[in-house]
Amino acid sequence: MIKTDVVIIGAGPTGLFCAHQLGIIGLKCEIVDNLDKIGGQCIELYPDKPIYDIPAVPKCTGEELTNNLIEQIKPFNFNFHLSDRVQELKNENNKWLVKTLNGKEFETPNIVIAGGVGSFEPRKFPTKSAEKYDGKSVLYSIKDKTIFKDKSVVIFGGGDSALDWAIELSNSSKVTLVHRRDEFRGAPASVQKIKELSDNNTIDLITKYSIKDVKGNGSLESVEIKSESGESKVIKADYVLGFFGLIMQLGPIAEWGLNLDKKTIPVNTENFETNKKGIFAIGDICTYPGKLKLILSGFHEGALAARGCFKYARPDEKYRFEFTTASSTIKDRLGVKE
Amino acid sequence: MAKIKYIEFNGTEHEADVANGLSVMEGAIQNDIPGIDADCGGGMSCATCHVYINDDEWFRKLPEKEMGEDDMLDQAFEPKSNSRLSCQLIVSDDLDGLTVHMPEKQV
């Protein structure tokens, strides 16, 4: 059991800056994110896309913004718990007991939900029949590539994951790559390589088709694909892999008894607390009159939520507002030597 | 201003007067029309405002897809050749009478 002042759910820009504000006012926090890296949507959806509306930063990419925020909270040495997800919350004696999917446990007076639009999960095949084989022979990520050796593998998708795995597995498996259109969104070099492998019959490349059905008798035997005009083909398959990018699901957050408005959590704008005492929501996931889904709004929300957390984490102390330019206490916390 | 018809997957029809300059996605959100999620808020960064334009003539008449829209559509639920992201369809008088069909689901 880890005891802390605040558990932050979500390591996107909003969660990171909230952590900074907590560090500045002398609170500790633990940060949980279900992605395997820090940065949230910035790093998952648009690492290379320039952002033009961060105050005083005329232009930076999602990756640069993330790296700068990581740098900014470095002095505080906060722990990150990546590839993990907060699953359960329980209130006991005004403390929240937090359990994650990987079995970590926290005790904290405050939880800050900075969860964007929920957690990223792979988009799955729309076909019901694929569910039966999910995690066994229908896969959306690869942990151990040796299982595909000498097997028939049908890969769906047109992005880098689909292309890279098609190229990689073509060395030791019978690979078919299926994509819904002729153009691929993967890196040009990979697209070129795929075309070469297809030209010399190392892989089967089938475009303008999508999945229709998976078939098998206990174990997977084949996958049926369809074109938009209704033609279909059946391909022998030991494994079917789908790489359609990630979708965002609210997940367990919906089960914590929080008021919800569509997929967002209403908060008050004084400290961004939700209807549950000690649970705050900031960034894209919160809503209030006039809410803008901007990174800069998330920063403001995180700063105020951090002060809200102070009240519950240090009930016997009075919060004192200080500037980073002037406060020697803050400079000590930042490890700044003058 | 354009009258846009939104048809849910189950056939339920909604009609909305959408002001010029808004997107077809925003027209749905502001009028509480179900079937379009728009998780990213209109940034062409998700694929949850996906619609089909079943009428060929309308599909051709719409402004062409910008770079990236098809890449994003690859990641939508059941994309087809008449798929569009409704956040990329900016309303003008020319769009008066447009009908969009929603997919079975967005995520």
Boltz contact constraints between the chains, C-beta under 6 A:
constraints:
  - contact:
      token1: [A, 45]
      token2: [B, 45]
      max_distance: 6.0
  - contact:
      token1: [A, 117]
      token2: [B, 39]
      max_distance: 6.0
  - contact:
      token1: [A, 126]
      token2: [B, 78]
      max_distance: 6.0
  - contact:
      token1: [A, 158]
      token2: [B, 74]
      max_distance: 6.0
  - contact:
      token1: [A, 180]
      token2: [B, 79]
      max_distance: 6.0
  - contact:
      token1: [A, 185]
      token2: [B, 71]
      max_distance: 6.0
  - contact:
      token1: [A, 228]
      token2: [B, 80]
      max_distance: 6.0
  - contact:
      token1: [A, 228]
      token2: [B, 81]
      max_distance: 6.0
  - contact:
      token1: [A, 244]
      token2: [B, 75]
      max_distance: 6.0
  - contact:
      token1: [A, 245]
      token2: [B, 75]
      max_distance: 6.0
  - contact:
      token1: [A, 247]
      token2: [B, 107]
      max_distance: 6.0
  - contact:
      token1: [A, 248]
      token2: [B, 39]
      max_distance: 6.0
  - contact:
      token1: [A, 293]
      token2: [B, 41]
      max_distance: 6.0
